[in-house]
Amino acid sequence: MKFIEIRYNSPEYLLECTLRDEVLRAPLGMRLADEDLSAEIHQRHFGLFLSDGSLVACAIAVPTAPGEIKIRQMAVRPNEQGKGHGRALMTHLMRHFAVNGIRRFTLHARADVSGFYEAIGFTRSGPLFEEVGIPHVKMIHATDPR
Ligand SMILES: CC(C)(COP(=O)(O)OP(=O)(O)OC[C@H]1O[C@@H](n2cnc3c(N)ncnc32)[C@H](O)[C@@H]1OP(=O)(O)O)[C@@H](O)C(=O)NCCC(=O)NCCS
């Protein structure tokens, strides 16, 4: 399994969009193709790939403040969920940024998978709110208190 940073608009980015569409949008009756993704050129894209080049898991990192990153669009291929890939991707990603002094990670978790983020060290912050029509909760992983 290889952890790779994905270049915007590369063939790997197209694999990422296909996975995000299948895992995060189609189950909600939505299509990623209907969204304006142009801001993603400024965001950092990461994936876990098998040796045959297929994508198993992806996530996007967005700098939001000095020393802080927001994670979005975390997705694991359906037949590979529950095998530790989500944890592995987030561990790689957080270590990747930690070497550059980033110690605080935030995200908007779908409420039904907040247990995954708790399992990898995030804590809930604030009340439930709605995004893409379903309940979400803000979660934070910080190694320095703020
Ligand atoms: C949520 C998701 C990213 C988790 O990735 P994964 O590879 O399936 O999870 P892992 O196998 O790495 O699990 C790591 C830990 O989280 C726990 N966990 C995983 N999914 C969970 C869930 N839905 N609820 C509670 N705990 C969960 C596992 O039991 C495991 O705990 P352990 O290490 O203590 O045994 C993945 O299942 C997924 O893509 N789901 C559909 C899309 C989605 O909801 N994305 C997140 C949007 S915010």
The ligand as an ORCA input file, in Angstrom:
! r2SCAN-3c Opt
* xyz 0 1
  C     -15.705      6.086      7.645
  C     -14.546      5.472      6.877
  C     -13.679      6.585      6.283
  C     -13.691      4.660      7.880
  O     -12.619      4.011      7.196
  P     -12.373      2.428      7.389
  O     -11.193      2.040      6.617
  O     -13.669      1.736      7.098
  O     -12.107      2.364      8.971
  P     -10.931      1.540      9.715
  O     -11.054      0.097      9.326
  O      -9.615      2.209      9.480
  O     -11.395      1.705     11.240
  C     -10.578      2.300     12.244
  C     -11.330      2.245     13.560
  O     -12.561      2.997     13.443
  C     -13.673      2.155     13.777
  N     -14.756      2.483     12.851
  C     -14.731      2.402     11.517
  N     -15.915      2.814     10.992
  C     -16.691      3.132     12.050
  C     -18.046      3.599     12.171
  N     -18.815      3.834     11.089
  N     -18.515      3.844     13.409
  C     -17.756      3.633     14.519
  N     -16.466      3.179     14.453
  C     -15.961      2.931     13.235
  C     -13.183      0.735     13.546
  O     -13.906     -0.172     14.314
  C     -11.737      0.838     13.958
  O     -11.637      0.800     15.352
  P     -10.454     -0.044     16.070
  O      -9.182      0.326     15.351
  O     -10.522      0.435     17.473
  O     -10.815     -1.465     15.860
  C     -15.036      4.504      5.754
  O     -15.762      3.449      6.314
  C     -15.897      5.190      4.700
  O     -15.388      5.647      3.682
  N     -17.220      5.228      4.946
  C     -18.170      5.776      3.967
  C     -17.922      7.244      3.644
  C     -17.886      8.161      4.852
  O     -18.776      8.117      5.696
  N     -16.809      8.950      4.920
  C     -16.606      9.874      6.008
  C     -17.280     11.158      5.750
  S     -17.124     12.266      7.142
*
